[in-house]
């Protein structure tokens, strides 16, 4: 039975823009920015200092046990790793894992990185060369970890903390999770590729592995020593990647996503749900599920509700059985796509329709609306739209389409009985014997009339149509398509980018 959670009032410190103000430590001060939003310092957060891994080197970590914990029943464990130049207590206030623990009776550990507040994460030779060229501040030059992960202090710290938790608390050994933000994401992913069989799930927030060579071997096979596990990746729309990276952010997100899809044996076509600014792709796999989330208009960091999203949609219903298999016994929130959705990309003969890939006879097109009498006689673009053939309306609405003999005009009877009439070159549409203007004129291509689909969706059907990076997503509720989800949809509709990876793997 879940427990009631309550927000605690904080003391806003809007003028303090230090990366992690030390004044927050053991205080009610809160700082808010577009990506990291803090809660008051948790009252039950305990700090520990001990030489856990090696003699002479002190480790620091923070533990949170909720008031409801009584030790009588087995409870899940979450190890949450902070971002670069932060601390364990910083991760506790810049996330809401303590609130998840309060509601659902979990134990949460927040360790400090062992070296200069930077985790001993894996770098490729290309990464290290590019970091040297990048001329970064000295404090960002993290130590290079030993080649053998078994000799990595931070790897061993996580393993020791898991054993410490099992000794001290009544931990459900089949429900141990690791989550990390930014550099903590790099570390949690690194840990999971080598020791993921010791835990159940991985939550990645904002920090993709910088070089695909760390994920895929030269022959395209997977660089993995632990097998499937439940994985969640959040890539905020404005996240970006460090300047020293040799890949664009979209390329890195693709490689990091594709890696776990292959490890978990996932169906390549997800169910997609866009709820406001939260863009979800839910994948089911033979080995374990995978969830991808892109948050519209969010900067690098983790959202205030991300811990709840990871828990409610994934980890709350995941267990590793004694035989090592991942069991999905039903999460708090069901992972399912929007009940109605359409995603279109110009030039493709494939559409995403109600969470399936569907081939259509004629491709989707783009068309620009011009103002020809612009300043100094120049053409001015006043609109750029996704155009669909009228026959497409029969697929998405059940409409009946009829053309005149020359295919210059057409009549469409919609499923609700409404009658529309279109003509080549006309921006007008006759709607039940009334005239309304479309976004742009109807055009004739592929022996059909094409009309702007966003206009049809919004003005005729009352649907939401959101456009981003040349992709249009249509559904029946408020939704804002983000750039990373648009890229994922392009990947589905035009698989050329991954053809070589698929062949090798």
Buried (B, 14 or more C-beta within 10 A) or exposed (E): EEEEBEEEEBEEBEEEEEEBBEEBBEBBBBBEEEBBBBBBBBEEBEBBEEEBBEEEEEBBBBBBBBEBBEEEEBBBBBBBBBBBBBBBBBBBBBBBBBBBBBBBBBBBBBBBBBBBBBBBBBBBEBBEEBBEEEEEEEEBEBBEBEEEBEEBBBBBBBBBBBEBBBEEBBBBBBBBBBBBBBBBBBBBBBBBBBBBBBBBBBBBBBBBBBBBBBBBEEEEEBBBEBBBBBBBBBBBBBBEBBEBBBBEBBBBBBBBBBBBBBBBBBEBEBBBBBEEBBBBBBBBBEBBBBBBBBBBEBBBBBBBBBBBBBBBBBBBBBBBEEEEEBBBEEBBEEBEBBEBBBBBBBEBEBBBBEBEBEEBEBBBBEBEBEEEEEEEEEEEEEBBBBBBBBBBBBBBBEBEBEBEEEEBBBBBBBEEEBBBBBBBEBBBBBBEEEEEEBBBBBBEEEEBBBBBBBBBBBBBBEBBBBBBBBBBBBBBBEBBBBBBBBBBBBBBBEBEBBEEBEEEB
